[in-house]
Amino acid sequence: MNTVSESAAVSSDQQGSTLLEIASLLSDGSPEEGFSLTELNAKAASELKRFGDDLQSHLALIGVTVPPALQLQGDNKGAVYVIGEHALKAEIENFLNNNTRLLKWYKEVEVMHEILRSTELDHGQTLEGQVFNLGLTSLGCVAFFSVL
């Protein structure tokens, strides 16, 4: 699910509010209140690297090499798509969307980065209009947000 664009359709900002609530629990950094943003940031970075390494090794099995870089983006139905042109775009999308383990892992990485992103926003701002992207490059995996 691409939570940025679909949360407004479900309710006014149900998921965005949930992400902000989770982020507020993390923002203090007190050990007795769970884990800190620093720990979440480290976990998100670690999972991003692990996911990128695993994804790259799986894609190699179907003949996909990096470079060229890949940009992936999820939709509101849980599917992942290659953004832009790639010679094996259809094969990559078919492979990813038929691998529930990779889809679930992608979503976990996405949610962690959405939580982190929500903590960077000014009071009153939401993730609406922003979408999570995952880039697979020769230097590793990167997470970023783009504007719809």
MOTAMO-V438888 format. One record per residue. N is the residue number from 0. RES is the residue in one small letter. PHI is phi in whole degrees, 0 to 359 (999 if undefined). PSI is psi as a letter, one per 40 degrees, with the letter a starting at -180 (none if undefined). Layout:
n->N res->RES phi->PHI psi->PSI
n->N res->RES phi->PHI psi->PSI
//
This chain:
n->0 res->m phi->999 psi->h
n->1 res->n phi->272 psi->g
n->2 res->t phi->296 psi->d
n->3 res->v phi->296 psi->d
n->4 res->s phi->275 psi->d
n->5 res->e phi->271 psi->e
n->6 res->s phi->297 psi->d
n->7 res->a phi->291 psi->d
n->8 res->a phi->288 psi->d
n->9 res->v phi->287 psi->d
n->10 res->s phi->205 psi->i
n->11 res->s phi->306 psi->d
n->12 res->d phi->191 psi->f
n->13 res->q phi->302 psi->d
n->14 res->q phi->287 psi->d
n->15 res->g phi->301 psi->d
n->16 res->s phi->295 psi->d
n->17 res->t phi->298 psi->d
n->18 res->l phi->298 psi->d
n->19 res->l phi->293 psi->d
n->20 res->e phi->296 psi->d
n->21 res->i phi->298 psi->d
n->22 res->a phi->299 psi->d
n->23 res->s phi->293 psi->d
n->24 res->l phi->293 psi->d
n->25 res->l phi->271 psi->d
n->26 res->s phi->292 psi->d
n->27 res->d phi->290 psi->d
n->28 res->g phi->86 psi->e
n->29 res->s phi->289 psi->h
n->30 res->p phi->301 psi->d
n->31 res->e phi->285 psi->e
n->32 res->e phi->251 psi->f
n->33 res->g phi->103 psi->a
n->34 res->f phi->247 psi->i
n->35 res->s phi->273 psi->i
n->36 res->l phi->299 psi->d
n->37 res->t phi->299 psi->d
n->38 res->e phi->293 psi->d
n->39 res->l phi->296 psi->d
n->40 res->n phi->299 psi->d
n->41 res->a phi->296 psi->d
n->42 res->k phi->295 psi->d
n->43 res->a phi->297 psi->d
n->44 res->a phi->295 psi->d
n->45 res->s phi->296 psi->d
n->46 res->e phi->294 psi->d
n->47 res->l phi->299 psi->d
n->48 res->k phi->296 psi->d
n->49 res->r phi->299 psi->d
n->50 res->f phi->297 psi->d
n->51 res->g phi->300 psi->d
n->52 res->d phi->297 psi->d
n->53 res->d phi->295 psi->d
n->54 res->l phi->300 psi->d
n->55 res->q phi->298 psi->d
n->56 res->s phi->292 psi->d
n->57 res->h phi->291 psi->d
n->58 res->l phi->295 psi->d
n->59 res->a phi->300 psi->d
n->60 res->l phi->294 psi->d
n->61 res->i phi->254 psi->e
n->62 res->g phi->89 psi->e
n->63 res->v phi->267 psi->h
n->64 res->t phi->242 psi->i
n->65 res->v phi->237 psi->h
n->66 res->p phi->287 psi->i
n->67 res->p phi->285 psi->i
n->68 res->a phi->294 psi->i
n->69 res->l phi->242 psi->i
n->70 res->q phi->242 psi->h
n->71 res->l phi->247 psi->i
n->72 res->q phi->212 psi->h
n->73 res->g phi->269 psi->i
n->74 res->d phi->244 psi->a
n->75 res->n phi->283 psi->e
n->76 res->k phi->255 psi->e
n->77 res->g phi->95 psi->e
n->78 res->a phi->274 psi->i
n->79 res->v phi->242 psi->h
n->80 res->y phi->234 psi->i
n->81 res->v phi->276 psi->h
n->82 res->i phi->265 psi->h
n->83 res->g phi->90 psi->a
n->84 res->e phi->268 psi->i
n->85 res->h phi->205 psi->h
n->86 res->a phi->302 psi->d
n->87 res->l phi->248 psi->f
n->88 res->k phi->307 psi->d
n->89 res->a phi->298 psi->d
n->90 res->e phi->294 psi->d
n->91 res->i phi->296 psi->d
n->92 res->e phi->297 psi->d
n->93 res->n phi->299 psi->d
n->94 res->f phi->299 psi->d
n->95 res->l phi->297 psi->d
n->96 res->n phi->283 psi->e
n->97 res->n phi->251 psi->e
n->98 res->n phi->241 psi->g
n->99 res->t phi->297 psi->d
n->100 res->r phi->296 psi->d
n->101 res->l phi->292 psi->d
n->102 res->l phi->297 psi->d
n->103 res->k phi->296 psi->d
n->104 res->w phi->295 psi->d
n->105 res->y phi->304 psi->d
n->106 res->k phi->297 psi->d
n->107 res->e phi->298 psi->d
n->108 res->v phi->296 psi->d
n->109 res->e phi->300 psi->d
n->110 res->v phi->297 psi->d
n->111 res->m phi->301 psi->d
n->112 res->h phi->288 psi->d
n->113 res->e phi->293 psi->d
n->114 res->i phi->298 psi->d
n->115 res->l phi->299 psi->d
n->116 res->r phi->298 psi->d
n->117 res->s phi->296 psi->d
n->118 res->t phi->284 psi->e
n->119 res->e phi->274 psi->e
n->120 res->l phi->281 psi->i
n->121 res->d phi->290 psi->i
n->122 res->h phi->305 psi->h
n->123 res->g phi->93 psi->e
n->124 res->q phi->278 psi->i
n->125 res->t phi->231 psi->i
n->126 res->l phi->279 psi->e
n->127 res->e phi->304 psi->h
n->128 res->g phi->89 psi->e
n->129 res->q phi->246 psi->i
n->130 res->v phi->228 psi->h
n->131 res->f phi->286 psi->h
n->132 res->n phi->231 psi->i
n->133 res->l phi->236 psi->h
n->134 res->g phi->252 psi->h
n->135 res->l phi->250 psi->h
n->136 res->t phi->240 psi->i
n->137 res->s phi->293 psi->e
n->138 res->l phi->266 psi->e
n->139 res->g phi->131 psi->a
n->140 res->c phi->261 psi->h
n->141 res->v phi->231 psi->i
n->142 res->a phi->244 psi->h
n->143 res->f phi->204 psi->i
n->144 res->f phi->246 psi->i
n->145 res->s phi->238 psi->i
n->146 res->v phi->268 psi->h
n->147 res->l phi->292 psi->none
//
